[in-house]
Amino acid sequence: MFETFSDTRPEIASLQRNLMRNVGPARKLSMLGQMNQTVIMLAISGLRSRYPEESHEMLRRHLADLILGPPLAALVYGPIVSQR
């Protein structure tokens, strides 16, 4: 069910699996939401490094390119318009 990383000791991986088995669906969904927010924050941070002069709105538009792919993001949000 869960793939462990090579640096995780087997007894710790077993403990993690047991803990996840005993967590209810609402808590699992909450954890998933938190992980999703973390991934979005990391992606925005990376985009901010790549496009330091862009507004927050344009960074979100670039994020849409990453998530949806440029063709679909352009259909949904319109093309990226350079602010320079």
LUMGU-928451 format. One record per residue (C-alpha): residue number from 1; x negated, y negated, z negated; residue in one letter. Coordinates in pm, 1 decimal, always signed. Layout:
<atoms>
+-----+----------+----------+----------+------+
! pos !     east !    north !       up ! code !
+-----+----------+----------+----------+------+
! NUM !        X !        Y !        Z !    A !
...
+-----+----------+----------+----------+------+
</atoms>
This chain:
<atoms>
+-----+----------+----------+----------+------+
! pos !     east !    north !       up ! code !
+-----+----------+----------+----------+------+
!   1 !     +0.0 !     +0.0 !     +0.0 !    M !
!   2 !   -273.7 !   -246.2 !    -99.7 !    F !
!   3 !   -613.0 !   -257.6 !    +61.1 !    E !
!   4 !   -886.7 !   -337.7 !   -184.7 !    T !
!   5 !  -1197.1 !   -533.3 !   -105.9 !    F !
!   6 !  -1530.7 !   -360.1 !   -132.8 !    S !
!   7 !  -1631.4 !   -577.1 !   -426.6 !    D !
!   8 !  -1329.3 !   -473.0 !   -637.4 !    T !
!   9 !  -1404.4 !   -199.4 !   -887.0 !    R !
!  10 !  -1167.8 !    +98.9 !   -847.1 !    P !
!  11 !  -1031.1 !    +71.0 !  -1201.7 !    E !
!  12 !   -948.7 !   -297.4 !  -1146.4 !    I !
!  13 !   -783.7 !   -219.2 !   -811.6 !    A !
!  14 !   -575.4 !    +47.2 !   -986.8 !    S !
!  15 !   -474.3 !   -201.8 !  -1255.6 !    L !
!  16 !   -373.6 !   -455.4 !   -989.2 !    Q !
!  17 !   -159.9 !   -196.7 !   -809.7 !    R !
!  18 !    +11.2 !    -96.9 !  -1134.7 !    N !
!  19 !    +80.9 !   -459.3 !  -1224.7 !    L !
!  20 !   +232.4 !   -526.4 !   -881.0 !    M !
!  21 !   +455.1 !   -218.9 !   -909.3 !    R !
!  22 !   +598.6 !   -354.0 !  -1234.8 !    N !
!  23 !   +665.2 !   -707.5 !  -1111.2 !    V !
!  24 !  +1024.1 !   -782.8 !  -1017.5 !    G !
!  25 !  +1133.7 !   -899.4 !   -672.0 !    P !
!  26 !  +1191.9 !  -1260.4 !   -783.3 !    A !
!  27 !   +837.8 !  -1286.3 !   -921.4 !    R !
!  28 !   +692.3 !  -1129.0 !   -606.0 !    K !
!  29 !   +881.2 !  -1380.9 !   -393.6 !    L !
!  30 !   +754.2 !  -1663.3 !   -614.4 !    S !
!  31 !   +396.9 !  -1536.2 !   -577.3 !    M !
!  32 !   +441.2 !  -1520.9 !   -200.4 !    L !
!  33 !   +562.4 !  -1881.5 !   -195.8 !    G !
!  34 !   +262.4 !  -1991.0 !   -401.0 !    Q !
!  35 !    +23.0 !  -1808.5 !   -167.0 !    M !
!  36 !   +192.1 !  -1968.2 !   +133.0 !    N !
!  37 !   +150.5 !  -2316.0 !    -17.2 !    Q !
!  38 !   -216.7 !  -2242.9 !    -87.9 !    T !
!  39 !   -274.5 !  -2135.1 !   +272.3 !    V !
!  40 !   -105.1 !  -2452.5 !   +399.9 !    I !
!  41 !   -317.5 !  -2669.7 !   +169.3 !    M !
!  42 !   -635.6 !  -2495.6 !   +286.8 !    L !
!  43 !   -533.9 !  -2533.9 !   +651.9 !    A !
!  44 !   -455.9 !  -2905.6 !   +605.6 !    I !
!  45 !   -791.9 !  -2949.8 !   +430.9 !    S !
!  46 !   -970.3 !  -2785.6 !   +723.4 !    G !
!  47 !   -777.5 !  -2999.5 !   +971.2 !    L !
!  48 !   -863.6 !  -3311.8 !   +770.0 !    R !
!  49 !  -1232.4 !  -3217.1 !   +808.3 !    S !
!  50 !  -1186.4 !  -3168.8 !  +1180.1 !    R !
!  51 !   -974.2 !  -3482.9 !  +1231.8 !    Y !
!  52 !  -1080.4 !  -3726.5 !   +957.0 !    P !
!  53 !   -911.2 !  -4030.9 !  +1114.5 !    E !
!  54 !   -568.4 !  -3867.8 !  +1166.1 !    E !
!  55 !   -263.6 !  -3953.4 !   +956.7 !    S !
!  56 !    -97.6 !  -3694.8 !   +735.3 !    H !
!  57 !   +183.7 !  -3665.2 !   +990.6 !    E !
!  58 !    -63.9 !  -3588.3 !  +1269.5 !    M !
!  59 !   -240.0 !  -3332.1 !  +1051.0 !    L !
!  60 !    +98.5 !  -3161.7 !   +999.5 !    R !
!  61 !   +144.7 !  -3168.1 !  +1379.1 !    R !
!  62 !   -193.6 !  -2998.4 !  +1424.6 !    H !
!  63 !    -86.1 !  -2745.6 !  +1161.8 !    L !
!  64 !   +218.3 !  -2668.5 !  +1376.6 !    A !
!  65 !    -22.0 !  -2592.4 !  +1663.3 !    D !
!  66 !   -203.8 !  -2345.1 !  +1440.5 !    L !
!  67 !   +112.6 !  -2177.1 !  +1314.8 !    I !
!  68 !   +330.7 !  -2179.1 !  +1626.4 !    L !
!  69 !    +68.7 !  -2206.9 !  +1898.0 !    G !
!  70 !    +29.3 !  -2522.6 !  +2107.8 !    P !
!  71 !   +295.7 !  -2442.4 !  +2372.1 !    P !
!  72 !   +574.2 !  -2374.5 !  +2120.0 !    L !
!  73 !   +465.3 !  -2658.7 !  +1889.3 !    A !
!  74 !   +480.6 !  -2898.6 !  +2185.6 !    A !
!  75 !   +833.1 !  -2778.2 !  +2269.1 !    L !
!  76 !   +950.1 !  -2817.7 !  +1909.5 !    V !
!  77 !   +763.8 !  -3134.5 !  +1805.6 !    Y !
!  78 !   +656.6 !  -3289.0 !  +2136.0 !    G !
!  79 !   +302.6 !  -3327.5 !  +2263.7 !    P !
!  80 !    +24.3 !  -3459.7 !  +2044.7 !    I !
!  81 !    -20.5 !  -3827.4 !  +2117.2 !    V !
!  82 !   -365.4 !  -3964.1 !  +2043.3 !    S !
!  83 !   -357.6 !  -4261.2 !  +1806.0 !    Q !
!  84 !   -689.0 !  -4398.6 !  +1933.0 !    R !
+-----+----------+----------+----------+------+
</atoms>
